[in-house]
Every structure is written in C-alpha cells, then in structure tokens.
Amino acid sequence: MASITFPSENAIINTSKTTDPKTGPNESSSKASSFELFEFEGQSDTKDLGLTWSAPFPLAINVTNTKTIHQAVSFIKNITESGQLRTLIKEHGGAILIRGLPLKTPLDYSEVAHAFGLKPHTEVGRPPLRTVLAPNVKTANEGPPELPIWPHNEYGWSTINPAWLTFSALKAPEQGGATPITSSIYIAKRLSELAPAFLADLRRLGAKYTYRYTSKQLVSNTGNSVRGAYGQHVSDEDEAETFRRKIETEVKRHSEHFEWHEDGSLSVTHVVPAIRIHKPTGAAVFFGNITSAWGRSRYHGATRHPFCGDDGSYHPPPQFGDGTPMNVEDLDTLLDIAEKSAVMIRWEQGDLVILDNYAVQHSRQPWIGERQVLAALWDDNGRIGDFPEGLELLRYAPRVPVEGPEADSLT
C-alpha cells in the first residue's frame, strides 16, 4: 500500500481548542474527533484501476466522537488544512466516503462541505432539474426515482466543469438508490485493451454532444427546459426578444453552436476532448458523458433520428468531434466497462462523499422509498490537462465561467 499519513489505524484528529497554560483547556479533550478505516463489499484496488500503487478505492472512513456540526466542521478543516485530505484522495483514486457525520439538514451539509475550503461552482447550462436548498447545496437530480442515471463526469460535455463533487445522504431509501462510482483512469486503461482504435479516435477527434432543451419542463432526468438550463437572468416580464438574448448570452459562455427550433426548444452543441490527463497522477482518463448519453439514448429508444425518446425528451447519441457517428459496438463496450467496474456507494443517513470529478465518474440507481441525496459542486483550477489533440479542440471553444456573486447560493 502506498504511504499514507495515518498516526495509527484509529487516527485521532484533535478538534479541541489549544490549552492555555494559565487558564487551562478551553474545551474538553473528549471532544476530539477520531476516525477508523473500514471496508465494504465491492471496493476496488487502485493498482487494478491502472495506478502504480495499491490502496482501497474509495477510501472509507468512519468518524467517531463527532456529535455536533461544529465538531464535524473542525474535523474536515483539520484534515484539509493539514494537506492530508488531498493526499488521501490522490492515493485512493479520487474518492472518499465519510460516514458517521451528524448531517440532518441541507444547511448542516452546506456548513460541513464548505469546510473543505473549495470554491463553489456555478453551473452553466443544466440538463437535470435542481433546486438550491442551502449555500451551494442543491438537489442532485429531481428526475423520477424509477429512472437510472448512467456513468458520467459532471459537465464532461462542456468546457466549464467542476473539479470536485460532494454528495450527502440526508435520507436513505428503503431499497436501491445506490450511487455507483467508476474510475475514469480505469475506463481509459480498459478501453486501451478492449478497443484501442476507439480510444485513439476519441483522443484524436474528441466528442460532440448536442443537448436539446424544451420550451416547457418535462418529467425526465435530463429534460430541463431552456429557462431551467440558461435562464438565470430571465424574468417573467421579459418579452420574447429579451428572453432569447439573455438565454444566448449564457449559452455563449461555453458554446457558439446553438439553434432555436419552431417549437421554442433550443439545441446546444459542444465539441470537447474525451481522453484527457489527470494532473495529480499523470494518468490518462476518459472524461465526459458519452457513457451517460449512450445509456439514455438506448434506454429511451432514441438511437435514431429525430432522437426523441419515450419520455418526450431528446436524447441524441454522442458523436465524434467531427460529427461522424460512433460505432454501436464500441459504445456498448465503453458503457459496459463503466458499469461493470463501478463500486456501489449504498447510502446511510449522514454519509458524505467527496469525488475528484476528473478521476471518477458517478451514476445513480433507481430506488423505492424516500431518498434525499444532495450535491455540491466545487472549482479548483489546474487539475486537468490535455493531449495536443485535445488542446487543438479547445483552441476556439469558449469558456467563460460564472464568477463572484452570481455563484449558486442562497442569499
């Protein structure tokens, strides 16, 4: 196993205040947080994923003696500010499951997630339905629970994507509802073994994605409306011309290729790299949403023009960056790799997962019962790089992230 900084198997991280020699301790040492490593069924080994060292993927930590949100915040700040968190995430393939935190409300989750010290990410274009519930915390996806979500990197279809994702389960379902996670490093490695020509084409040509946003909201996991995706500055009083101008301003942050249709829907097209470089490890990664796009197209019977599925939403299959179609057998192989190598995160109430979006894909299984898993997206520049072919694809692609006070948060 790679070198990891653990004082012992049951590591102690002191979250109590320092002792003043004159007045004594400000807080009881009994309030120090600790964590234990634990294993769960289905964990992978990083060496099998394509890294050169052996460690569990994901790392699983059970936090003890952390009964208040203040203690949870202190715990996260300690492992973050010490540099230990980034080391652990890298060593364990880009994912950590933290169990035992006292998270019960969206605000609890927001306070603890902000302790990671990351910059909140604002979404540009939003295929799924989401509602902001606390600062930088929103519903992960409001689509029907019976519909799955296929493996993907968050916003892997766009030039603007978050570097980190955190998820937290405030309510675990009676049955199902797991979040499978898959190593993007492993997908690239396994694709090189099973379909090397496809991998080479992905690296050379990149991927072309087209999302079609409807004029009215649909009941779908990717059926957002034009206003839901790009209407941050739209008001009910806007006339048609003003509405379109505001929408197009947001679209142009990450694409110059869009088309309005007679029914009021809007298609937006993106051409981006599909095989990239994960800078922290130097590994090649499959990065994008080809897997989820193909899974949706196949599931909804939308593999042929006009690509309108049985849910009333549009699900055009992915293409190579030059517009040529991808081979169905290659797409099936790619999706098969991503799904069969996934590790299931079976949620318990209070769980928090942090994922390196450039190293790990995630998906979602259907469920029965009440499930509340909330998401938070975070920025962190400098974690992803590109091969020369990818740099060429991005040469003229717009990338204008939202900065400052427009960030997704409650005021």
Secondary structure, DSSP 8 states (H G I E B T S, - for coil): ------SSSEEEE--S--EETTTEESS-GGG-EEEEE---TT-EEHHHHT-SS--EESEEEEEES--SHHHHHHHHHHHHHTSHHHHHHHHTTTEEEEE-----SHHHHHHHHHTT--EE---SS-SS---EEETTEEES--S-TTS-EEEE-TTTTSS---SEEEEEEEE--SEE--EEEEEHHHHHHHHHHH-HHHHHHHHHH-EEEEEEEBSS--SSTT--BHHHHH-TT--TT--HHHHHHHHHHHHTTT-SEEEE-TTS-EEEEEEE-SEEEETTTTEEEE-SSHHHHHHHHHHTT-SSTT-B-TTSSB----EETTS-B--HHHHHHHHHHHHHT-EEE---TT-EEEEETTTEEEEE--EES--EEEEEEEE-TTSEEE-HHHHHHHTT-------GGGSS---
